[in-house]
Amino acid sequence: MSFLTRVVAEKRAGIAARAVIMPFDALAERVKTAGVRDFHGAIARRGSVIAELKARTPTVPSFAHSGGLMALAGTYARHGAAAISIVTDPARFGTSLEDVARVRSAVPLPVIAKDFIVDGYQVLEARAAGADAILLIARILDLPELRSLLDLAHDLGMHVLVETHDEADVRAALAAGARMVGINNRNLDTMAVSLDTTRRLAPTVPADVVVVAESGIRSPADVADLAAHGARAFLVGGSLLDASDPGAKLRELAGAACEEPETL
């Protein structure tokens, strides 16, 4: 069983269990649509860095700053992050929707909740926790599901980043109406990382859709290279979480991202 297949099965089982305690309609009554911060506007400016919080990953048991994520959120806000990403999968990444609520109350930046979302219940949970945006993975959703979840999020006032990894994913994201397309340089089946994924796919996305390069971004050279291929924003996790000075690292990456890219 592949990583994604296993995760999706576990997510569906978890949703069913939580819905027994808090039914969908009851959860929907708790969700407020007011006060959503403009994630799309924050990252649409060329050179935006979305700084990520997580305690670990399936391939990294712990990061240097795993024990101080709230303090790190403040560092991100002070040193130029356009938005903050929080992976809301405690079993694999050590962070949860509770962290979304805590971070959003502490910093003024928009917050995106990243999970393996397969059901509208998770969208409601993210908004209830205060998330301003969610991530949807095209690979694990068929087109009607993707459209339905996009529509629900938009109805709640949220923005949606649709994550892709190949040409078919990009076609699905655009067909569903995505205004932000993430290109994950990490293959979620093999966990291998290659920036060639963004280099190949970013030019296929229309200019009026924000392209976000994700994973494997470690240096100003990486940022400049991907910007030249069409990436407008950059989701960065590991290189900030392991940096000796995350604030300086963030400024370094954001500075490279803001430079005028060369046209290839």
Phi, psi and omega per residue, in radians:
M1 nan 2.274 -3.118
S2 -1.254 2.855 3.119
F3 -0.965 -0.874 -3.092
L4 -1.134 -0.715 3.129
T5 -1.068 -0.759 3.137
R6 -1.140 -0.768 -3.122
V7 -1.113 -0.783 -3.132
V8 -1.058 -0.749 3.118
A9 -1.073 -0.736 3.131
E10 -1.166 -0.667 3.136
K11 -1.116 -0.766 -3.133
R12 -1.103 -0.700 3.115
A13 -1.130 -0.714 3.134
G14 -1.153 -0.678 3.101
I15 -1.089 -0.790 -3.131
A16 -1.044 -0.693 -3.136
A17 -1.204 -0.757 -3.129
R18 -1.197 -0.569 -3.116
A19 -1.202 -0.376 3.048
V20 -1.175 -0.678 -3.122
I21 -1.389 -0.764 -3.137
M22 -2.257 1.642 -3.124
P23 -1.022 2.738 -3.087
F24 -0.910 -0.855 -3.076
D25 -1.124 -0.651 3.116
A26 -1.186 -0.689 3.094
L27 -1.131 -0.717 -3.132
A28 -1.053 -0.603 -3.139
E29 -1.183 -0.382 -3.116
R30 -1.540 -0.176 -3.030
V31 -1.519 2.309 3.081
K32 -1.854 2.399 3.129
T33 -1.661 -0.180 -3.118
A34 -1.417 2.741 3.002
G35 1.369 0.319 3.129
V36 -1.362 2.272 3.111
R37 -1.398 2.649 -2.998
D38 -1.464 1.504 3.137
F39 -1.124 -0.801 -3.130
H40 -1.022 -0.844 3.136
G41 -1.088 -0.621 -3.113
A42 -1.161 -0.639 -3.054
I43 -1.757 -0.106 -3.086
A44 -1.250 -0.368 3.100
R45 -1.218 2.357 -3.098
R46 -1.011 2.325 3.091
G47 1.581 0.270 -3.133
S48 -1.278 2.443 3.050
V49 -1.962 2.177 3.008
I50 -1.685 1.962 -3.050
A51 -1.634 2.278 -2.986
E52 -1.784 2.556 3.026
L53 -2.038 2.268 3.009
K54 -2.882 2.702 -3.102
A55 -1.613 -0.467 -3.102
R56 -2.847 3.091 3.044
T57 -2.453 3.016 3.070
P58 -1.082 -0.317 -3.140
T59 -1.952 -0.166 3.134
V60 -2.226 1.955 -3.056
P61 -1.182 -0.447 3.135
S62 -2.912 2.578 3.050
F63 -1.819 2.859 -3.114
A64 -1.028 -0.598 -3.079
H65 -1.866 0.364 -3.113
S66 -1.057 -0.508 -3.089
G67 -1.495 -0.028 -3.101
G68 -2.404 0.895 -3.015
L69 -1.212 -0.595 3.108
M70 -1.146 -0.736 3.081
A71 -1.110 -0.653 3.135
L72 -1.149 -0.630 3.085
A73 -1.030 -0.742 3.083
G74 -1.110 -0.686 3.078
T75 -1.056 -0.797 3.108
Y76 -0.987 -0.801 -3.083
A77 -1.136 -0.634 -3.091
R78 -1.366 -0.358 -2.981
H79 -1.996 0.362 2.884
G80 1.836 0.168 3.056
A81 -1.123 2.449 3.071
A82 -1.397 -0.537 -3.106
A83 -2.799 2.929 3.113
I84 -2.096 2.346 3.052
S85 -1.844 2.367 3.083
I86 -2.243 2.165 3.116
V87 -1.425 2.089 -3.007
T88 -1.787 1.004 3.123
D89 -2.348 1.495 -3.016
P90 -1.080 -0.548 -3.096
A91 -1.140 -0.681 -3.058
R92 -1.814 -0.458 -3.027
F93 -2.114 -0.133 3.042
G94 1.307 0.166 3.094
T95 -2.286 2.752 -2.939
S96 -2.544 -3.129 3.077
L97 -1.103 -0.466 3.059
E98 -1.084 -0.625 3.086
D99 -1.184 -0.614 3.058
V100 -1.010 -0.858 -3.122
A101 -1.072 -0.756 -3.118
R102 -1.157 -0.804 -3.104
V103 -1.154 -0.753 -3.080
R104 -1.139 -0.512 3.105
S105 -1.369 -0.271 -3.047
A106 -1.788 -0.430 -3.092
V107 -2.228 2.720 -3.072
P108 -1.544 0.049 -3.051
L109 -1.444 2.680 2.970
P110 -1.110 2.584 -3.116
V111 -2.145 2.269 3.041
I112 -1.855 2.298 3.071
A113 -1.631 2.113 3.140
K114 -1.836 2.123 3.085
D115 -2.620 3.089 3.039
F116 -1.600 1.441 -2.996
I117 -1.489 2.177 -3.120
V118 -2.240 -0.007 -3.027
D119 -2.630 2.589 3.116
G120 -1.044 -0.442 3.114
Y121 -0.991 -0.722 3.138
Q122 -1.179 -0.570 3.093
V123 -1.130 -0.775 3.101
L124 -1.091 -0.727 3.129
E125 -1.063 -0.720 -3.129
A126 -1.123 -0.772 3.132
R127 -1.170 -0.668 3.122
A128 -1.087 -0.542 3.117
A129 -1.405 -0.166 3.115
G130 1.835 0.079 3.142
A131 -1.093 2.419 3.105
D132 -1.611 -0.328 -3.121
A133 -2.638 2.811 3.059
I134 -2.284 2.850 3.023
L135 -1.910 2.316 3.020
L136 -2.020 2.357 -3.119
I137 -1.725 1.969 -3.074
A138 -1.007 -0.591 -3.053
R139 -1.067 -0.505 -3.025
I140 -1.802 0.111 -3.110
L141 -2.252 2.449 2.992
D142 -1.425 2.990 -3.007
L143 -1.071 -0.790 3.094
P144 -1.057 -0.676 3.103
E145 -1.117 -0.771 -3.129
L146 -1.069 -0.798 3.119
R147 -1.092 -0.743 -3.105
S148 -1.103 -0.754 -3.127
L149 -1.237 -0.651 3.032
L150 -1.033 -0.822 -3.113
D151 -1.091 -0.743 3.141
L152 -1.085 -0.824 3.135
A153 -1.048 -0.759 3.128
H154 -1.120 -0.658 3.091
D155 -1.066 -0.516 3.131
L156 -1.524 0.040 3.131
G157 1.493 0.080 -3.067
M158 -1.544 2.796 2.990
H159 -1.780 2.810 -3.035
V160 -2.324 2.233 2.979
L161 -1.774 2.062 3.141
V162 -1.687 2.057 -3.074
E163 -1.524 2.368 -3.115
T164 -2.267 2.857 3.082
H165 -2.419 -0.259 3.107
D166 -2.575 -3.118 -3.055
E167 -1.073 -0.691 -3.135
A168 -1.123 -0.679 3.096
D169 -1.089 -0.761 -3.135
V170 -1.096 -0.752 3.113
R171 -1.059 -0.721 3.140
A172 -1.154 -0.752 -3.138
A173 -1.052 -0.786 -3.128
L174 -1.205 -0.683 3.112
A175 -1.111 -0.543 3.140
A176 -1.382 -0.201 3.119
G177 1.692 0.352 -3.125
A178 -1.091 2.371 3.051
R179 -1.787 -0.153 3.044
M180 -2.342 2.171 3.140
V181 -2.055 2.076 3.039
G182 -1.569 2.432 3.070
I183 -2.019 1.909 -3.076
N184 -1.521 2.033 3.118
N185 -1.295 -0.148 3.082
R186 -1.682 2.200 3.038
N187 -1.343 2.010 -3.048
L188 -1.302 -0.102 3.015
D189 -1.561 -0.749 -3.078
T190 -1.799 -0.295 -3.066
M191 1.236 0.065 3.082
A192 -1.243 2.569 -3.112
V193 -2.077 2.321 3.066
S194 -2.572 2.146 3.090
L195 -1.172 -0.219 3.070
D196 -1.063 -0.406 3.120
T197 -1.081 -0.837 3.084
T198 -1.170 -0.717 3.138
R199 -1.009 -0.642 -3.086
R200 -1.394 -0.714 -2.966
L201 -1.596 -0.578 -3.052
A202 -0.972 -0.715 -3.141
P203 -1.152 -0.221 -3.140
T204 -1.534 -0.097 -3.101
V205 -1.649 2.316 3.140
P206 -0.992 2.645 -3.038
A207 -1.122 -0.428 -3.122
D208 -1.509 0.065 3.070
V209 -1.871 2.283 -3.118
V210 -1.300 2.165 3.078
V211 -1.702 2.191 3.105
V212 -1.969 2.060 3.063
A213 -1.440 2.312 -3.090
E214 -2.202 2.457 2.979
S215 1.349 2.434 3.019
G216 1.357 0.183 -3.088
I217 -1.614 1.954 -2.989
R218 -2.180 -0.255 -3.027
S219 -2.495 2.807 3.031
P220 -1.004 -0.569 3.115
A221 -1.120 -0.692 3.086
D222 -1.057 -0.807 -3.118
V223 -1.076 -0.833 -3.124
A224 -1.084 -0.692 -3.141
D225 -1.115 -0.858 -3.095
L226 -1.208 -0.576 3.056
A227 -1.102 -0.670 3.127
A228 -1.147 -0.422 3.110
H229 -1.591 -0.036 3.048
G230 2.092 -0.061 3.093
A231 -1.236 2.351 3.135
R232 -1.813 -0.509 3.137
A233 -2.320 2.854 -2.987
F234 -2.425 2.076 3.109
L235 -1.643 2.042 -3.000
V236 -2.164 2.227 3.123
G237 -2.107 -1.352 -2.971
G238 -0.961 -0.728 -3.076
S239 -1.210 -0.418 3.022
L240 -1.460 -0.724 -3.094
L241 -1.168 -0.414 3.129
D242 -1.851 0.017 -3.086
A243 -1.242 2.519 3.071
S244 -1.155 -0.548 3.086
D245 -2.349 1.558 -3.070
P246 -1.044 -0.613 3.136
G247 -1.111 -0.783 3.114
A248 -1.140 -0.693 3.121
K249 -1.107 -0.731 3.122
L250 -1.097 -0.783 3.125
R251 -1.090 -0.672 3.134
E252 -1.084 -0.821 -3.126
L253 -1.200 -0.735 -3.128
A254 -1.162 -0.605 3.104
G255 -1.133 -0.712 3.102
A256 -1.170 -0.636 -3.116
A257 -1.179 -0.504 -3.090
C258 -1.458 -0.206 3.105
E259 -1.190 2.549 -3.139
E260 -1.125 2.067 -3.093
P261 -1.277 2.582 3.026
E262 -1.287 2.503 3.121
T263 -1.481 2.201 -3.123
L264 -1.539 nan nan
